[in-house]
């Protein structure tokens, strides 16, 4: 057994390796032996600790755990933070798995504590041990994970410095200190899969194969590294936007499965062998049929879906955050508006309703009226998605089609459709250059390009969400060339300026070898704040394209339109490109982080609400 001093030094060294810049750490302490040992070891190492306890309220005596951890914190001289929720009620209301609900709510609380208490580059310490790693890997195998690999030692701001320590080693250390801990009776409930693996399966394997837990841990680490390498190759080969079905079907089987699994995990969807195999088989059939393949959609857990349309495959959030209402619903205030709908729709109107689209619905565009059904075909909306879309109508007149278009009467600046798609120039744009300026084509908007590049920015936003950040993504492009990508990094870096736009602009400037980004377009999934738009002005960015409006902190109309001031140069500005998808992604993040639905009526910037 490791000597106590050696154990403490080992854990402290591992924490330093995982979070070298962390001056203050949040330790998640349930009251159980492992987390109590983590707190004692790190306190003895002289770490500046915040001890955080989350009460799941699943047991009558859970309040006793909270008081125990409060007393331990006081004895260690550490700051104490307490959170809690009725996890069972939340899981029932949202139809979540109980364990999944507990994990989501607990980690949302821990990230809130980190933002509120930790200095720059802080970290969240969770006390998972080598035994936990072995149990997780076995559960992944038993549940049919496509790419099992256990738990990562670091994911975003969450670190696991005890993954190399056995559970019994920690308990022996606590007994040596005469330190008590709390026992959770649910750990003995063999109806729970993890409890059964812990109490029955792993001990049986250990008795037959001594040291098997260490070997499982080693195997998990090797497989995780192999998975990461495959996913890097998948990104290099296929990028992060939708994929040509024939090209994906022709890839090596392992790479094809890695592409599917990585996109599932980016949305928090378990990449089980069954789900991956089902999608792989469906794509193979679509590739075989070629242009005759019918479009399809497969609903996935956690509000995601896989779609095939026009020979392109994509995995993303479902098109509608909420299904279209069976009966028309009145719309009279901002709070009534669906996410992504422009506030301009309310101006001078009464009697508006949100409803399903109806046969014969028409929308007036600059070139005349158009059947909504024809518009959806023109915009290549998959057939399975069309009846799920909501519309806002004023009597027989359709003013907004979710994620697709707004009526010309609302003006080209309204979210939902690009001005150039309506036949009007983007605000702030200039006529095409006649002097042969090589930069001119790069700044001219094209609807297909804007939508395609915004989908790449959305992929960055999903990666940010998977890393525990607010899901805002950005990229810098010059024409069709992507110069750099970026996503929110404020939590990981502790840098309040590390918004997605700033990250992308810094990377683009480094690539180009200078601070001027003349002729470049910034694509970002959320309307920029004043800080980011100031950086746009200073760097001579030619054009800004954003997705969702930002009603709390937006600098381009969400709160105020600072671009209307007499600046020396003003970029062309276009809002609403893929705005519905961007708004829904942010609302999903709100719901997961706060245990409550995000407000309707636009997109409040989460960076201004303790989320960043």
C-alpha positions as CSV (number, residue, x, y, z in Angstrom):
1,X,0.0,0.0,0.0
2,X,1.2,3.5,-0.8
3,X,2.3,5.5,2.2
4,X,0.0,8.4,3.1
5,X,2.5,11.1,2.3
6,X,3.3,9.4,-1.1
7,X,-0.4,9.0,-1.9
8,X,-1.0,12.7,-1.3
9,X,2.0,13.7,-3.4
10,X,0.9,11.4,-6.1
11,X,-2.6,12.9,-6.3
12,X,-1.4,16.4,-6.1
13,X,1.1,15.8,-8.9
14,X,-1.6,14.3,-11.0
15,X,-3.8,17.3,-10.4
16,X,-0.9,19.6,-11.4
17,X,-0.5,17.6,-14.6
18,X,-4.2,17.8,-15.5
19,X,-4.7,21.4,-14.5
20,X,-1.3,23.1,-14.3
21,X,-2.6,26.6,-14.0
22,X,-5.3,25.9,-11.5
23,X,-4.8,28.1,-8.4
24,X,-8.2,27.3,-6.8
25,X,-10.1,24.0,-7.3
26,X,-13.7,23.0,-6.7
27,X,-13.9,19.6,-5.1
28,X,-17.2,17.7,-5.5
29,X,-17.8,16.0,-2.2
30,X,-20.8,13.7,-1.7
31,X,-19.7,12.6,1.8
32,X,-18.6,9.2,0.6
33,X,-15.1,7.8,1.2
34,X,-13.6,8.6,-2.2
35,X,-14.6,12.3,-2.3
36,X,-13.8,12.8,1.4
37,X,-10.4,11.4,0.8
38,X,-9.9,13.7,-2.2
39,X,-10.7,16.7,0.0
40,X,-8.4,15.6,2.8
41,X,-5.5,14.8,0.4
42,X,-5.7,18.1,-1.5
43,X,-6.1,20.1,1.7
44,X,-3.0,18.5,3.1
45,X,-1.2,19.4,-0.1
46,X,-2.0,23.0,0.6
47,X,-4.5,23.4,-2.2
48,X,-7.0,26.3,-2.1
49,X,-10.3,24.4,-2.1
50,X,-14.0,25.1,-2.5
51,X,-16.0,22.1,-1.4
52,X,-19.2,21.7,-3.3
53,X,-22.1,19.3,-2.3
54,X,-25.2,18.6,-4.4
55,X,-28.2,17.2,-2.6
56,X,-30.1,15.0,-5.1
57,X,-33.0,14.5,-2.5
58,X,-33.3,10.8,-3.5
59,X,-33.0,9.6,0.1
60,X,-34.8,10.7,3.3
61,X,-31.4,11.1,5.1
62,X,-29.7,13.1,2.3
63,X,-29.8,16.2,4.4
64,X,-27.4,14.5,6.8
65,X,-24.9,14.1,4.0
66,X,-25.0,17.9,3.4
67,X,-24.4,18.7,7.0
68,X,-21.6,16.2,7.2
69,X,-19.8,17.9,4.3
70,X,-20.5,21.3,5.7
71,X,-18.8,20.3,8.9
72,X,-15.8,18.8,7.0
73,X,-15.4,22.0,5.0
74,X,-15.3,24.1,8.2
75,X,-12.8,21.8,9.8
76,X,-10.6,22.0,6.7
77,X,-11.0,25.8,6.5
78,X,-12.4,25.5,3.0
79,X,-15.3,27.5,1.4
80,X,-18.5,25.4,1.3
81,X,-21.2,25.6,-1.4
82,X,-24.4,23.7,-1.3
83,X,-26.9,23.0,-4.1
84,X,-29.7,20.6,-4.7
85,X,-32.7,19.6,-6.7
86,X,-35.6,17.1,-6.6
87,X,-33.9,15.0,-9.2
88,X,-36.7,12.4,-9.4
89,X,-39.2,15.1,-10.2
90,X,-37.0,16.7,-12.8
91,X,-36.3,13.3,-14.4
92,X,-40.0,12.5,-14.5
93,X,-41.0,15.9,-16.0
94,X,-38.3,15.7,-18.7
95,X,-38.5,12.0,-19.3
96,X,-34.8,11.6,-18.5
97,X,-33.2,8.5,-17.1
98,X,-32.8,9.1,-13.3
99,X,-29.0,8.6,-13.3
100,X,-28.7,10.9,-16.4
101,X,-30.8,13.6,-14.7
102,X,-28.7,13.4,-11.5
103,X,-25.5,13.8,-13.5
104,X,-26.7,16.7,-15.6
105,X,-28.0,18.6,-12.6
106,X,-25.0,17.9,-10.5
107,X,-22.5,19.0,-13.1
108,X,-24.5,22.1,-13.9
109,X,-24.2,23.0,-10.2
110,X,-20.5,22.3,-10.1
111,X,-19.9,24.5,-13.1
112,X,-21.9,27.3,-11.5
113,X,-19.8,27.0,-8.4
114,X,-16.6,27.1,-10.5
115,X,-17.7,30.3,-12.3
116,X,-18.7,31.9,-9.0
117,X,-15.7,31.1,-6.9
118,X,-12.6,29.9,-8.8
119,X,-9.9,32.2,-10.1
120,X,-8.6,32.0,-13.6
121,X,-8.0,28.5,-14.9
122,X,-9.7,26.8,-12.0
123,X,-10.8,23.2,-12.2
124,X,-13.5,20.9,-10.9
125,X,-12.1,17.8,-9.1
126,X,-14.3,14.7,-9.1
127,X,-13.1,11.7,-7.1
128,X,-13.5,8.8,-9.6
129,X,-11.0,6.0,-8.8
130,X,-9.4,3.2,-10.8
131,X,-12.2,1.0,-9.6
132,X,-14.8,3.5,-11.0
133,X,-12.9,3.4,-14.3
134,X,-13.0,-0.4,-14.4
135,X,-16.7,-0.4,-13.6
136,X,-17.4,2.3,-16.2
137,X,-15.6,0.4,-18.9
138,X,-17.4,-2.9,-18.1
139,X,-20.7,-1.1,-18.2
140,X,-19.8,0.4,-21.6
141,X,-19.1,-3.1,-22.9
142,X,-22.3,-4.6,-21.4
143,X,-24.4,-1.7,-22.8
144,X,-22.9,-2.1,-26.2
145,X,-20.9,1.1,-26.6
146,X,-19.5,1.4,-30.1
147,X,-16.2,2.7,-28.9
148,X,-15.7,2.0,-25.2
149,X,-12.9,3.9,-23.5
150,X,-13.8,4.7,-19.9
151,X,-13.7,8.1,-18.4
152,X,-11.3,10.8,-19.6
153,X,-8.8,12.1,-17.0
154,X,-9.8,15.6,-18.1
155,X,-12.8,16.9,-20.0
156,X,-13.1,20.6,-20.1
157,X,-12.7,22.0,-16.6
158,X,-13.5,18.6,-15.0
159,X,-10.5,16.7,-13.8
160,X,-10.1,13.2,-12.3
161,X,-6.7,13.1,-10.4
162,X,-7.7,9.8,-8.6
163,X,-8.2,7.6,-11.6
164,X,-4.9,5.8,-10.9
165,X,-5.8,5.1,-7.2
166,X,-7.7,2.1,-5.9
167,X,-10.8,2.6,-3.8
168,X,-9.4,0.5,-0.9
169,X,-6.2,2.6,-0.9
170,X,-8.3,5.7,-0.1
171,X,-10.3,4.0,2.6
172,X,-7.2,2.7,4.3
173,X,-5.9,6.3,4.2
174,X,-9.1,7.6,5.9
175,X,-8.9,4.9,8.6
176,X,-5.3,5.9,9.3
177,X,-6.6,9.5,9.8
178,X,-9.6,8.3,11.8
179,X,-11.7,10.2,9.3
180,X,-15.3,9.2,9.1
181,X,-17.4,9.2,5.9
182,X,-21.0,8.6,4.9
183,X,-22.4,5.5,3.3
184,X,-25.0,5.8,0.6
185,X,-27.5,2.9,0.8
186,X,-28.2,3.1,-2.9
187,X,-24.7,1.8,-3.5
188,X,-25.9,-1.5,-2.2
189,X,-29.0,-1.6,-4.3
190,X,-28.2,-4.4,-6.8
191,X,-31.0,-3.5,-9.0
192,X,-28.8,-0.6,-10.2
193,X,-26.3,-1.8,-12.8
194,X,-23.3,0.0,-11.4
195,X,-24.0,-1.3,-7.9
196,X,-24.2,-4.9,-9.3
197,X,-20.9,-4.5,-11.3
198,X,-19.3,-3.1,-8.2
199,X,-20.6,-5.7,-5.7
200,X,-20.8,-8.8,-7.9
201,X,-19.0,-8.7,-11.3
202,X,-15.7,-6.9,-10.5
203,X,-15.0,-8.9,-7.3
204,X,-15.7,-12.1,-9.2
205,X,-13.3,-11.1,-11.9
206,X,-10.7,-10.1,-9.4
207,X,-10.9,-13.4,-7.6
208,X,-10.3,-15.3,-10.8
209,X,-7.9,-12.8,-12.4
210,X,-6.0,-10.9,-9.7
211,X,-5.1,-7.3,-10.8
212,X,-7.8,-7.3,-13.5
213,X,-9.0,-3.8,-12.5
214,X,-5.5,-2.3,-13.4
215,X,-5.5,-4.2,-16.7
216,X,-9.0,-3.0,-17.5
217,X,-7.8,0.6,-16.8
218,X,-4.9,0.1,-19.1
219,X,-7.1,-1.3,-21.9
220,X,-9.6,1.6,-21.5
221,X,-6.7,4.1,-21.8
222,X,-5.4,2.5,-24.9
223,X,-8.9,2.3,-26.5
224,X,-9.6,5.9,-25.6
225,X,-6.4,7.0,-27.3
226,X,-7.3,5.0,-30.4
227,X,-10.7,6.5,-30.5
228,X,-9.3,10.0,-30.2
229,X,-7.0,9.3,-33.2
230,X,-9.8,7.9,-35.3
231,X,-12.0,11.0,-34.5
232,X,-9.1,13.3,-35.5
233,X,-8.8,11.4,-38.8
234,X,-12.6,11.6,-39.2
235,X,-12.6,15.4,-38.8
236,X,-9.7,15.8,-41.2
237,X,-11.4,13.6,-43.8
238,X,-15.0,14.7,-43.4
239,X,-15.0,18.0,-41.5
240,X,-17.9,18.8,-39.2
241,X,-20.7,19.8,-41.6
242,X,-23.2,17.4,-43.3
243,X,-21.6,14.7,-45.3
244,X,-22.1,13.3,-48.8
245,X,-23.6,9.8,-48.3
246,X,-21.6,8.1,-51.1
247,X,-18.3,9.4,-49.8
248,X,-19.1,8.3,-46.2
249,X,-20.3,4.9,-47.3
250,X,-17.1,4.4,-49.2
251,X,-14.9,5.1,-46.2
252,X,-13.2,2.3,-44.2
253,X,-15.7,0.7,-41.8
254,X,-13.9,1.8,-38.7
255,X,-13.6,5.4,-39.9
256,X,-17.3,5.4,-40.9
257,X,-18.3,4.3,-37.5
258,X,-16.0,6.8,-35.9
259,X,-17.6,9.6,-37.8
260,X,-21.1,8.6,-36.7
261,X,-20.1,8.0,-33.1
262,X,-18.2,11.3,-32.8
263,X,-21.2,13.3,-34.0
264,X,-23.5,11.5,-31.6
265,X,-21.2,12.2,-28.6
266,X,-20.8,15.8,-29.7
267,X,-24.6,16.1,-28.9
268,X,-24.4,14.1,-25.7
269,X,-26.1,11.1,-27.4
270,X,-24.7,7.7,-26.2
271,X,-22.9,6.1,-29.1
272,X,-24.2,2.6,-28.6
273,X,-23.3,-0.1,-31.0
274,X,-26.9,-0.6,-31.9
275,X,-27.5,3.1,-32.8
276,X,-24.2,3.3,-34.8
277,X,-24.9,0.0,-36.6
278,X,-28.5,1.1,-37.5
279,X,-27.3,4.4,-39.0
280,X,-24.4,2.7,-40.8
281,X,-26.8,0.2,-42.4
282,X,-29.2,3.0,-43.4
283,X,-26.4,5.0,-45.0
284,X,-25.2,1.9,-46.8
285,X,-28.7,1.4,-48.3
286,X,-28.9,5.0,-49.2
287,X,-25.6,4.9,-51.0
288,X,-26.7,1.8,-52.9
289,X,-29.9,3.5,-54.1
290,X,-28.1,6.7,-55.0
291,X,-30.4,9.5,-56.2
292,X,-33.4,7.2,-55.8
293,X,-32.9,7.0,-52.0
294,X,-35.9,8.5,-50.2
295,X,-35.2,11.1,-47.4
296,X,-35.5,9.9,-43.9
297,X,-35.2,11.0,-40.3
298,X,-34.4,8.9,-37.2
299,X,-35.1,10.4,-33.8
300,X,-32.3,10.0,-31.3
301,X,-32.1,10.4,-27.5
302,X,-31.7,13.9,-26.0
303,X,-33.6,15.8,-28.7
304,X,-31.2,14.8,-31.5
305,X,-32.0,13.4,-34.9
306,X,-30.2,11.9,-37.9
307,X,-31.4,12.9,-41.3
308,X,-30.8,12.0,-44.9
309,X,-31.9,14.4,-47.7
310,X,-30.6,15.1,-51.2
311,X,-27.7,12.7,-50.7
312,X,-26.5,14.5,-47.5
313,X,-26.3,12.9,-44.1
314,X,-26.4,15.0,-40.9
315,X,-26.8,14.5,-37.1
316,X,-28.1,17.4,-35.2
317,X,-30.8,18.8,-32.9
318,X,-34.3,18.2,-34.1
319,X,-35.5,20.9,-36.4
320,X,-38.3,22.0,-34.0
321,X,-37.4,22.7,-30.3
322,X,-41.2,22.1,-29.8
323,X,-43.6,20.5,-32.2
324,X,-46.0,22.7,-34.1
325,X,-49.1,23.2,-32.0
326,X,-52.2,21.2,-32.9
327,X,-54.4,24.3,-32.6
328,X,-53.3,27.9,-33.4
329,X,-51.7,29.7,-30.4
330,X,-52.0,33.5,-30.1
331,X,-48.8,35.6,-30.3
332,X,-49.0,39.1,-28.9
333,X,-45.8,39.7,-26.9
334,X,-42.1,38.8,-27.2
335,X,-42.6,36.1,-24.6
336,X,-45.1,34.4,-27.0
337,X,-42.6,34.2,-29.9
338,X,-41.0,30.9,-30.7
339,X,-37.2,30.8,-30.5
340,X,-35.6,32.2,-33.7
341,X,-38.7,34.3,-34.7
342,X,-37.9,37.9,-35.3
343,X,-39.3,40.6,-32.9
344,X,-40.2,42.6,-36.0
345,X,-43.1,40.3,-36.6
346,X,-45.0,42.0,-33.8
347,X,-44.7,45.5,-35.1
348,X,-48.1,47.1,-35.7
349,X,-49.9,43.8,-35.8
350,X,-52.6,42.0,-33.8
351,X,-54.3,38.7,-34.2
352,X,-51.0,36.8,-34.9
353,X,-51.0,33.1,-34.3
354,X,-48.3,30.4,-34.4
355,X,-49.5,27.2,-36.0
356,X,-48.8,24.3,-38.3
357,X,-48.4,25.1,-42.0
358,X,-51.6,24.5,-44.0
359,X,-52.2,23.5,-47.6
360,X,-52.2,26.6,-49.8
361,X,-50.1,28.7,-47.3
362,X,-48.3,31.5,-49.1
363,X,-45.5,33.9,-48.0
364,X,-44.7,37.2,-49.8
365,X,-41.1,37.5,-50.8
366,X,-39.6,40.5,-52.8
367,X,-40.2,38.8,-56.1
368,X,-43.8,38.0,-55.3
369,X,-45.8,35.4,-53.3
370,X,-44.7,31.8,-53.1
371,X,-46.4,28.7,-51.8
372,X,-44.8,27.7,-48.5
373,X,-44.7,24.1,-49.7
374,X,-42.7,25.1,-52.8
375,X,-40.4,27.2,-50.6
376,X,-39.6,24.2,-48.4
377,X,-38.7,22.1,-51.5
378,X,-36.5,24.9,-52.8
379,X,-34.7,25.2,-49.5
380,X,-34.2,21.4,-49.5
381,X,-36.0,20.9,-46.1
382,X,-36.4,17.1,-45.7
383,X,-39.9,15.9,-46.2
384,X,-40.1,14.4,-42.7
385,X,-39.3,17.8,-41.2
386,X,-41.8,19.9,-43.1
387,X,-44.9,19.2,-41.1
388,X,-42.9,19.8,-37.9
389,X,-42.1,23.4,-38.7
390,X,-44.1,26.2,-37.1
391,X,-45.3,29.3,-39.0
392,X,-46.5,32.7,-37.7
393,X,-49.5,33.9,-39.6
394,X,-51.6,37.1,-39.7
395,X,-54.9,35.7,-41.0
396,X,-54.1,34.0,-44.3
397,X,-50.7,35.8,-44.6
398,X,-47.6,33.8,-43.4
399,X,-45.0,36.0,-42.0
400,X,-42.4,33.5,-40.7
401,X,-41.5,29.9,-41.5
402,X,-39.4,28.4,-38.7
403,X,-35.7,28.3,-39.7
404,X,-36.5,29.0,-43.4
405,X,-37.8,32.4,-44.2
406,X,-39.5,35.7,-43.1
407,X,-41.8,37.8,-45.2
408,X,-40.5,40.7,-47.2
409,X,-42.7,43.0,-45.2
410,X,-40.6,42.4,-42.1
411,X,-37.5,43.8,-43.8
412,X,-34.2,42.2,-44.9
413,X,-32.7,42.5,-41.4
414,X,-35.2,40.2,-39.7
415,X,-33.9,36.8,-38.6
416,X,-34.8,33.8,-40.5
417,X,-33.7,34.4,-44.1
418,X,-30.8,36.2,-45.6
419,X,-31.4,39.5,-47.4
420,X,-29.6,38.3,-50.5
421,X,-31.9,35.3,-50.6
422,X,-34.7,37.8,-50.8
423,X,-33.0,39.6,-53.6
424,X,-31.8,42.6,-51.5
425,X,-28.3,43.6,-50.6
426,X,-27.0,42.9,-47.1
427,X,-27.0,45.9,-44.8
428,X,-23.8,47.7,-45.0
429,X,-22.7,46.0,-48.2
430,X,-21.4,47.7,-51.3
431,X,-22.2,47.2,-55.0
432,X,-19.9,44.6,-56.6
433,X,-16.5,46.1,-57.3
434,X,-15.8,47.0,-60.9
435,X,-12.1,47.6,-60.4
436,X,-10.9,44.0,-60.3
437,X,-10.3,44.1,-56.5
438,X,-9.3,40.5,-55.7
439,X,-11.0,40.8,-52.3
440,X,-14.4,41.8,-53.7
441,X,-15.7,38.3,-54.5
442,X,-14.8,37.2,-51.0
443,X,-17.2,39.7,-49.4
444,X,-20.1,39.1,-51.7
445,X,-22.8,37.1,-49.9
446,X,-24.1,33.8,-51.4
447,X,-26.9,32.0,-49.5
448,X,-25.5,28.5,-50.0
449,X,-22.1,29.5,-48.8
450,X,-23.5,31.3,-45.8
451,X,-25.6,28.4,-44.7
452,X,-22.8,25.9,-45.3
453,X,-20.3,27.9,-43.3
454,X,-22.7,28.7,-40.5
455,X,-23.3,24.9,-40.1
456,X,-19.6,24.6,-39.5
457,X,-19.8,27.3,-36.9
458,X,-22.7,25.3,-35.3
459,X,-20.5,22.2,-35.2
460,X,-18.0,24.3,-33.2
461,X,-20.9,25.3,-30.9
462,X,-21.8,21.7,-30.3
463,X,-18.2,20.9,-29.5
464,X,-18.2,23.8,-27.0
465,X,-21.3,22.3,-25.3
466,X,-19.7,18.9,-25.1
467,X,-16.7,20.6,-23.4
468,X,-19.0,22.2,-20.8
469,X,-18.9,25.6,-22.4
470,X,-21.7,27.8,-23.6
471,X,-22.6,26.6,-27.1
472,X,-21.4,29.4,-29.3
473,X,-19.2,28.7,-32.3
474,X,-17.5,30.9,-34.9
475,X,-15.3,30.8,-37.9
476,X,-13.4,33.2,-40.1
477,X,-13.5,32.7,-43.9
478,X,-12.3,34.3,-47.0
479,X,-14.6,33.3,-49.7
480,X,-15.0,29.5,-49.5
481,X,-11.7,29.2,-47.6
482,X,-12.0,28.6,-43.9
483,X,-9.2,30.4,-42.2
484,X,-9.8,29.5,-38.6
485,X,-12.5,28.2,-36.3
486,X,-13.3,29.1,-32.7
487,X,-15.7,28.3,-29.9
488,X,-16.4,29.6,-26.4
489,X,-13.4,29.0,-24.1
490,X,-14.2,31.2,-21.2
491,X,-14.7,28.4,-18.7
492,X,-11.6,26.4,-19.8
493,X,-9.4,29.5,-19.8
494,X,-11.0,31.7,-17.2
495,X,-10.6,34.5,-19.8
496,X,-13.7,36.7,-20.0
497,X,-12.7,37.8,-23.5
498,X,-12.5,34.2,-24.9
499,X,-15.7,34.4,-26.8
500,X,-16.0,32.3,-29.9
501,X,-15.6,35.3,-32.2
502,X,-12.4,36.5,-30.5
503,X,-10.9,33.0,-30.5
504,X,-11.6,32.6,-34.2
505,X,-10.3,36.1,-35.1
506,X,-7.1,35.6,-33.1
507,X,-6.4,32.3,-34.9
508,X,-7.2,33.9,-38.3
509,X,-4.8,36.8,-37.6
510,X,-2.1,34.4,-36.6
511,X,-2.6,32.4,-39.8
512,X,-2.6,35.5,-42.0
513,X,0.4,37.0,-40.2
514,X,-1.2,40.3,-39.3
515,X,-4.1,41.9,-37.4
516,X,-6.0,43.2,-40.5
517,X,-8.7,40.8,-41.5
518,X,-9.6,42.7,-44.7
519,X,-11.9,40.8,-47.0
520,X,-12.8,38.2,-44.4
521,X,-16.2,37.2,-43.1
522,X,-16.9,36.3,-39.5
523,X,-19.6,33.6,-39.0
524,X,-20.9,33.2,-35.5
525,X,-23.9,31.4,-34.1
526,X,-25.0,34.1,-31.7
527,X,-25.3,37.9,-32.4
528,X,-22.0,39.4,-31.2
529,X,-21.8,41.4,-28.0
530,X,-20.3,45.0,-28.0
531,X,-16.8,43.6,-27.1
532,X,-16.8,41.3,-30.1
533,X,-18.2,43.8,-32.5
534,X,-15.5,46.3,-31.4
535,X,-12.9,43.7,-32.3
536,X,-14.6,43.3,-35.7
537,X,-14.3,47.1,-36.3
538,X,-10.7,47.2,-35.2
539,X,-9.6,44.3,-37.4
540,X,-11.3,45.5,-40.6
541,X,-13.5,42.5,-41.0
542,X,-15.6,42.9,-44.2
543,X,-18.7,41.1,-43.2
544,X,-20.5,39.6,-40.1
545,X,-23.0,36.8,-40.4
546,X,-24.7,35.6,-37.3
547,X,-27.4,33.0,-36.4
548,X,-29.6,33.6,-33.3
549,X,-30.5,37.1,-32.1
550,X,-29.1,38.1,-28.7
551,X,-31.9,40.0,-26.8
552,X,-29.8,40.7,-23.7
553,X,-26.4,41.7,-25.0
554,X,-26.6,42.0,-28.8
555,X,-24.7,44.8,-30.4
556,X,-26.4,44.4,-33.8
557,X,-30.0,45.0,-33.0
558,X,-30.7,42.7,-30.0
559,X,-30.3,45.5,-27.5
560,X,-28.9,48.3,-29.7
561,X,-27.5,48.5,-33.2
562,X,-24.1,50.0,-32.6
563,X,-23.2,49.5,-36.3
564,X,-25.4,52.5,-37.1
565,X,-23.0,54.9,-35.4
566,X,-20.7,56.9,-37.8
567,X,-17.7,54.5,-37.6
568,X,-14.8,54.9,-40.1
569,X,-15.8,51.6,-41.7
570,X,-18.8,49.3,-41.1
571,X,-18.9,45.7,-42.2
572,X,-21.9,44.2,-44.0
573,X,-24.1,42.5,-41.5
574,X,-26.5,39.6,-42.0
575,X,-28.5,38.0,-39.2
576,X,-30.7,34.9,-39.0
577,X,-28.6,32.4,-41.0
578,X,-29.4,29.0,-39.4
579,X,-30.8,31.1,-36.6
580,X,-33.4,28.5,-35.5
581,X,-30.7,25.8,-35.0
582,X,-28.5,28.2,-33.1
583,X,-31.3,29.4,-30.8
584,X,-32.4,25.8,-30.1
585,X,-28.8,24.8,-29.2
586,X,-28.6,27.6,-26.7
587,X,-32.0,26.7,-25.2
588,X,-30.9,23.1,-24.8
589,X,-27.9,24.3,-22.9
590,X,-30.0,26.5,-20.7
591,X,-32.3,23.6,-19.9
592,X,-29.5,21.2,-19.0
593,X,-27.5,23.8,-17.0
594,X,-30.4,25.3,-15.0
595,X,-32.9,22.5,-14.7
596,X,-35.5,24.8,-16.4
597,X,-36.4,25.7,-19.9
598,X,-34.9,28.8,-21.4
599,X,-37.2,31.7,-21.8
600,X,-39.2,32.0,-25.1
601,X,-39.1,35.2,-27.1
602,X,-35.6,35.2,-28.4
603,X,-32.2,34.2,-27.2
604,X,-30.8,35.8,-24.0
605,X,-27.1,35.8,-24.1
606,X,-26.0,33.1,-21.6
607,X,-22.7,34.9,-21.3
608,X,-24.5,37.6,-19.3
609,X,-26.3,35.2,-17.0
610,X,-23.6,33.4,-15.2
611,X,-23.2,30.9,-18.0
612,X,-19.8,32.1,-19.1
